[in-house]
Amino acid sequence: MKTTGIGVIGTGGRGHHAWQAHQPENGWEILMGADISEKANAEFREKFPNAATTDDYRKVLENPQIEVVFIMTPDYLHEEMALAALEAGKHVYLEKPMAITIEGCDRILETARRTGSRLFVGHNMRYFPAILKMKEIVDSGLIGDIQVGWCRHFINYGGDAYFRDWHSERKNTTGLLLQKGAHDIDVMHFIMGTYTRDVVGMGMLSVYDRCARRSPETPGCAAFNDEQWPPLEQTGFSPIIDVEDHNMIMMQMANGAQATYLQCHYTPDAERNYTFIGTRGRVENIGDSGDCEIHVWTQRGPRKTPDIIHHLKPLSGTHGGSDPQVVENFLAFVRDGAPTNANPVAARNSVAVGVLGHESMRNGNQPRHIPALAPDLAAYFEEGQQTARKTAR
């Protein structure tokens, strides 16, 4: 079996996710990594002693031995690096969100089609067992035609992860409805089998703007720490905070259904709670990963007595066991054109809702229409990039 060389752009933090692709026994070998942090590169070399490192991601793209790259950098770099990688003829795993503008997403899609390089966006929640079980239930017709979807997103680590470093500025993320909410918007599209047509947003920065800041010269630390509570008693927040710390959107779906997404970054608990209501019942998750349950109601009765309870067992691996599966799906897609749960068009549409949801909330809560992707471009990706190049075996 031919060995396919892999490069990792962004070796620290989320870059560790890419390490799962190193499978020499299966013909996949990580050969090179790039990061501006020497500490991250040193850790990468320790893990892969035969791999090279650089502080310039372009050197990875210039390496003829590398056919596949993982782009695991901050959001505002995704567009630039994805375009460069696709133009260099590399197959790309791009961490979500695809980009921080709709135009950036569309440029990535257009470039992927033109170059024939395979593009995969890492929406790993499409591989969560809880999400797949809810989709299975909805698709079975058990609860009838879905008319309503809700998601409440409680983020107790918001002050740790998003208001102490680059995430806190609009120029880097557009906003957390996009950066964090892209996952959940995508899940709602996935389960409801449609995309958002129009969006209305409301949101505020109401807590973290009152917290003590670090100086611009002090590096930010986004490490999770349960002792960093309650928010107003903590210090060390970013000197610039201009993103909202709670976000709410209402979505009119293209198929006539409606949905809402509620996100808060200063709750004491952490969970995503979805519910989908159809003409014959309702489904809801209790816990979103690990040891969780899916509750189904098909008869009238109190909330505490669902008619069906699915107990899901924890899977090994990060993000509820989804990370290993999403990497395996990407590798099979690159080599064999295997079908994928994640879809670049869906990734683009989740960004579009986030961008325009923020635009709505920042401009008098006026509705915003989601611009459609060109039909031929959408078809290319919806049909699995069938004419894109594969890696040789």
C-alpha distance (Angstrom), angle and dihedral (degrees) to the residues before:
residue distance angle dihedral
M1 . . .
K2 3.78 . .
T3 3.81 114.8 .
T4 3.79 114.9 -124.5
G5 3.80 115.8 -149.9
I6 3.80 119.3 -132.6
G7 3.80 129.7 -159.7
V8 3.80 125.5 -162.7
I9 3.80 118.6 -150.1
G10 3.78 107.0 -163.3
T11 3.82 104.3 26.7
G12 3.82 97.4 -174.0
G13 3.80 130.0 71.3
R14 3.80 110.8 -3.1
G15 3.81 87.1 12.3
H16 3.81 87.3 83.0
H17 3.80 86.5 72.7
A18 3.81 88.7 68.7
W19 3.80 91.3 57.6
Q20 3.82 88.2 79.7
A21 3.81 88.6 70.6
H22 3.82 91.7 67.3
Q23 3.81 100.1 103.1
P24 3.82 109.4 144.8
E25 3.78 89.7 171.5
N26 3.81 88.2 62.1
G27 3.80 96.8 41.2
W28 3.83 99.1 -95.5
E29 3.81 119.6 117.5
I30 3.81 130.4 174.5
L31 3.80 105.4 -135.6
M32 3.80 105.7 167.5
G33 3.80 143.6 15.5
A34 3.79 134.8 -165.5
D35 3.78 130.5 -158.1
I36 3.80 135.7 144.7
S37 3.82 87.7 -133.5
E38 3.80 113.5 84.5
K39 3.80 88.5 -162.2
A40 3.80 90.2 58.8
N41 3.80 91.7 46.3
A42 3.82 91.8 48.9
E43 3.80 90.1 53.4
F44 3.80 89.3 48.1
R45 3.83 91.9 52.1
E46 3.79 90.0 49.4
K47 3.79 89.6 54.7
F48 3.82 94.0 42.1
P49 3.82 107.3 27.1
N50 3.80 93.0 176.6
A51 3.80 93.6 53.6
A52 3.80 126.3 94.0
T53 3.80 124.8 -131.6
T54 3.79 134.8 -155.0
D55 3.80 139.4 174.3
D56 3.82 90.9 -134.6
Y57 3.81 115.3 74.2
R58 3.81 90.6 -159.0
K59 3.81 89.1 71.0
V60 3.80 88.6 63.1
L61 3.80 90.4 52.8
E62 3.81 91.3 48.7
N63 3.82 92.2 55.7
P64 3.84 107.2 103.1
Q65 3.82 91.7 -158.5
I66 3.79 91.2 64.4
E67 3.79 116.5 83.8
V68 3.81 99.8 160.8
V69 3.80 130.1 47.1
F70 3.78 133.7 -170.5
I71 3.81 112.7 -150.1
M72 3.80 106.9 -156.3
T73 3.80 101.6 159.1
P74 3.84 131.7 121.3
D75 3.79 115.6 -63.8
Y76 3.79 98.2 -104.9
L77 3.82 90.0 61.3
H78 3.80 96.9 51.1
E79 3.78 97.8 89.1
E80 3.81 96.7 47.1
M81 3.79 94.3 45.5
A82 3.80 96.4 42.0
L83 3.80 91.8 51.2
A84 3.81 91.4 48.7
A85 3.81 92.5 47.9
L86 3.81 93.8 48.2
E87 3.80 91.5 47.6
A88 3.82 88.1 50.8
G89 3.80 89.3 57.6
K90 3.80 96.6 -109.7
H91 3.79 125.0 142.6
V92 3.80 107.2 -122.0
Y93 3.78 136.8 -140.6
L94 3.81 102.3 -170.4
E95 3.78 119.0 -168.0
K96 3.78 114.3 -129.2
P97 2.97 136.2 -64.8
M98 3.78 95.5 53.6
A99 3.81 91.1 -144.2
I100 3.80 138.8 -32.0
T101 3.81 96.4 -108.1
I102 3.79 134.0 48.4
E103 3.78 90.3 -127.3
G104 3.80 90.4 53.5
C105 3.79 91.3 52.9
D106 3.79 91.8 49.6
R107 3.80 91.8 50.3
I108 3.81 89.6 53.3
L109 3.80 92.2 49.7
E110 3.78 93.2 47.5
T111 3.81 91.8 48.9
A112 3.80 93.4 48.6
R113 3.79 91.5 53.4
R114 3.81 93.9 45.2
T115 3.82 95.2 48.0
G116 3.79 96.7 40.3
S117 3.78 91.0 -130.7
R118 3.79 115.2 143.8
L119 3.82 116.1 -112.0
F120 3.80 125.5 -159.3
V121 3.83 124.6 174.4
G122 3.81 115.3 -152.2
H123 3.79 102.3 -124.4
N124 3.78 92.3 154.9
M125 3.80 95.1 175.5
R126 3.81 87.4 77.4
Y127 3.82 83.9 70.4
F128 3.83 97.9 49.0
P129 3.83 109.6 118.3
A130 3.82 90.5 -134.9
I131 3.79 92.0 54.2
L132 3.80 93.3 45.5
K133 3.81 91.4 49.5
M134 3.81 92.1 51.5
K135 3.80 90.7 48.0
E136 3.80 90.1 49.5
I137 3.80 90.1 52.9
V138 3.80 93.5 46.8
D139 3.81 93.4 45.7
S140 3.82 91.2 49.3
G141 3.80 90.7 64.2
L142 3.82 92.0 -125.4
I143 3.80 92.8 133.8
G144 3.79 95.7 34.4
D145 3.80 127.7 -126.1
I146 3.80 110.8 -9.5
Q147 3.78 112.1 -121.8
V148 3.81 103.1 160.6
G149 3.81 136.1 35.9
W150 3.81 126.8 -176.6
C151 3.78 132.4 -177.2
R152 3.80 126.1 -173.4
H153 3.79 111.6 -169.6
F154 3.81 117.1 -163.9
I155 3.84 112.3 -169.1
N156 3.80 112.7 -175.3
Y157 3.81 91.5 170.3
G158 3.80 93.4 54.6
G159 3.80 93.4 107.0
D160 3.80 90.1 50.6
A161 3.79 100.3 44.4
Y162 3.79 106.7 30.7
F163 3.79 111.2 26.4
R164 3.81 101.4 49.5
D165 3.82 102.6 57.6
W166 3.81 142.5 20.7
H167 3.83 92.9 -42.8
S168 3.82 90.5 75.1
E169 3.82 95.3 71.9
R170 3.79 127.3 76.3
K171 3.79 91.9 -142.3
N172 3.82 88.9 65.6
T173 3.80 101.5 40.2
T174 3.83 110.1 8.9
G175 3.81 82.5 -130.7
L176 3.79 143.3 -44.4
L177 3.79 93.5 -91.5
L178 3.80 83.3 69.3
Q179 3.82 100.9 31.5
K180 3.80 98.1 46.0
G181 3.77 101.5 13.9
A182 3.81 95.4 54.6
H183 3.81 86.8 84.8
D184 3.79 94.5 55.1
I185 3.79 96.9 39.6
D186 3.80 87.2 53.1
V187 3.81 92.0 48.6
M188 3.80 91.1 52.6
H189 3.79 91.1 50.2
F190 3.84 89.0 47.1
I191 3.79 96.9 50.6
M192 3.80 96.5 38.0
G193 3.81 91.7 47.6
T194 3.79 95.6 -130.9
Y195 3.80 144.6 76.4
T196 3.79 132.2 -114.2
R197 3.81 115.3 -94.2
D198 3.83 99.6 -177.2
V199 3.81 133.1 11.3
V200 3.80 136.4 -163.8
G201 3.80 120.0 -166.9
M202 3.79 140.0 -164.4
G203 3.79 126.2 -179.9
M204 3.79 145.8 144.0
L205 3.77 144.4 -161.6
S206 3.78 97.1 -132.3
V207 3.82 109.4 144.0
Y208 3.80 115.3 23.5
D209 3.80 92.7 50.7
R210 3.82 85.5 69.0
C211 3.81 95.9 51.9
A212 3.82 126.8 103.3
R213 3.80 113.0 -94.2
R214 3.80 134.3 -142.8
S215 3.79 120.2 -127.1
P216 3.83 117.9 -95.1
E217 3.81 88.8 -112.9
T218 3.82 93.1 57.2
P219 3.83 113.6 87.7
G220 3.78 115.3 -119.6
C221 3.79 120.6 -115.3
A222 3.79 116.8 -154.4
A223 3.81 96.5 179.5
F224 3.81 115.8 140.5
N225 3.81 113.6 -113.8
D226 3.81 123.3 171.2
E227 3.80 89.7 -154.0
Q228 3.82 90.9 65.6
W229 3.78 92.5 91.7
P230 3.00 144.5 151.5
P231 3.82 97.8 32.6
L232 3.80 100.8 -135.1
E233 3.80 91.5 56.2
Q234 3.83 94.4 55.2
T235 3.80 132.0 91.1
G236 3.80 138.0 -160.5
F237 3.79 99.7 67.5
S238 3.81 123.0 153.5
P239 3.80 116.6 -76.7
I240 3.81 88.3 -130.3
I241 3.81 119.2 46.6
D242 3.79 116.2 166.3
V243 3.81 102.8 144.4
E244 3.80 122.7 97.2
D245 3.81 119.3 -102.6
H246 3.78 93.8 -151.4
N247 3.80 126.3 35.0
M248 3.81 133.9 -174.7
I249 3.79 129.4 -175.7
M250 3.78 137.1 176.6
M251 3.79 116.9 -151.6
Q252 3.78 129.5 -157.7
M253 3.78 105.8 -155.6
A254 3.79 125.0 -141.7
N255 3.81 91.6 -120.6
G256 3.82 93.4 54.9
A257 3.81 97.8 -98.8
Q258 3.80 121.3 120.1
A259 3.80 133.6 -140.6
T260 3.77 143.0 -180.0
Y261 3.81 134.1 -154.7
L262 3.82 123.9 -160.8
Q263 3.81 121.4 -171.3
C264 3.82 129.5 -178.0
H265 3.82 127.4 179.0
Y266 3.81 100.2 -167.3
T267 3.80 104.1 55.5
P268 3.84 119.0 123.3
D269 3.83 92.1 -129.8
A270 3.80 134.2 54.6
E271 3.79 126.3 -140.4
R272 3.76 144.0 115.6
N273 3.78 111.5 -129.6
Y274 3.80 116.7 -168.4
T275 3.76 128.2 -178.1
F276 3.79 128.2 -177.6
I277 3.79 121.2 -167.8
G278 3.77 123.9 -160.8
T279 3.77 137.5 175.1
R280 3.82 91.6 -87.9
G281 3.78 105.1 32.2
R282 3.78 151.4 -36.3
V283 3.82 138.1 -94.1
E284 3.82 126.8 -158.8
N285 3.78 136.2 173.8
I286 3.80 122.8 -131.0
G287 3.79 101.6 -159.6
D288 3.79 120.4 0.2
S289 3.81 102.3 -132.3
G290 3.76 141.0 10.5
D291 3.81 114.8 18.0
C292 3.81 100.4 9.1
E293 3.78 142.1 136.8
I294 3.78 137.1 -132.4
H295 3.81 113.9 -147.4
V296 3.80 123.3 -158.7
W297 3.80 128.2 -168.7
T298 3.81 119.4 -165.9
Q299 3.83 98.0 156.1
R300 3.77 133.1 48.7
G301 3.77 115.0 -87.7
P302 3.81 144.4 108.1
R303 3.77 121.4 -53.9
K304 3.80 92.2 -113.5
T305 3.82 92.5 63.1
P306 3.82 109.7 58.8
D307 3.79 116.8 -178.5
I308 3.81 93.6 -131.6
I309 3.82 129.5 26.3
H310 3.80 121.1 -169.7
H311 3.81 112.8 -161.3
L312 3.82 110.4 -154.2
K313 3.78 120.3 -158.2
P314 3.81 121.0 -138.1
L315 3.80 116.9 -99.9
S316 3.80 125.0 -146.9
G317 3.79 117.8 -105.3
T318 3.77 136.3 55.9
H319 3.81 124.8 -58.0
G320 3.77 93.8 29.1
G321 3.80 93.5 -48.4
S322 3.80 92.5 -58.9
D323 3.81 98.2 111.2
P324 3.82 96.9 69.4
Q325 3.79 90.1 45.9
V326 3.79 95.1 49.9
V327 3.82 90.9 51.4
E328 3.80 91.6 49.0
N329 3.80 90.4 49.7
F330 3.81 91.3 50.4
L331 3.81 93.0 50.6
A332 3.80 91.9 48.2
F333 3.80 89.4 48.6
V334 3.80 92.3 51.9
R335 3.78 94.7 46.4
D336 3.79 103.3 34.3
G337 3.80 107.3 12.1
A338 3.81 89.9 -112.3
P339 3.82 116.9 -178.4
T340 3.80 114.1 -96.8
N341 3.79 134.2 -149.5
A342 3.80 89.5 -144.8
N343 3.79 117.7 71.0
P344 3.84 127.4 -167.4
V345 3.82 91.6 -141.7
A346 3.79 89.8 54.3
A347 3.80 89.5 47.6
R348 3.80 89.6 53.0
N349 3.78 92.2 48.6
S350 3.80 93.4 51.1
V351 3.82 88.7 53.2
A352 3.81 89.9 48.7
V353 3.80 91.6 54.9
G354 3.80 91.0 47.7
V355 3.81 93.6 48.3
L356 3.79 94.9 47.0
G357 3.80 93.6 39.2
H358 3.80 87.7 58.8
E359 3.79 90.9 44.6
S360 3.80 89.4 53.2
M361 3.80 95.7 48.6
R362 3.81 91.6 47.6
N363 3.81 93.6 49.3
G364 3.76 108.3 50.8
N365 3.80 97.8 -68.2
Q366 3.78 92.4 -79.0
P367 3.83 118.7 165.2
R368 3.78 117.8 -99.7
H369 3.81 126.3 -156.1
I370 3.81 118.4 -135.7
P371 3.82 109.5 -126.0
A372 3.78 112.9 -126.3
L373 3.78 121.2 -120.1
A374 3.81 115.3 -118.6
P375 3.84 105.6 -84.7
D376 3.80 95.6 -126.7
L377 3.80 91.9 49.4
A378 3.79 91.8 47.4
A379 3.81 90.9 49.3
Y380 3.81 92.4 52.8
F381 3.80 91.5 59.6
E382 3.80 98.4 33.5
E383 3.82 87.0 56.3
G384 3.80 91.9 54.4
Q385 3.82 101.8 -99.8
Q386 3.80 87.9 -80.4
T387 3.79 95.5 176.1
A388 3.82 94.7 47.6
R389 3.79 119.8 112.0
K390 3.79 120.3 -95.2
T391 3.79 127.1 -153.9
A392 3.78 116.2 -99.1
R393 3.77 117.5 -110.6
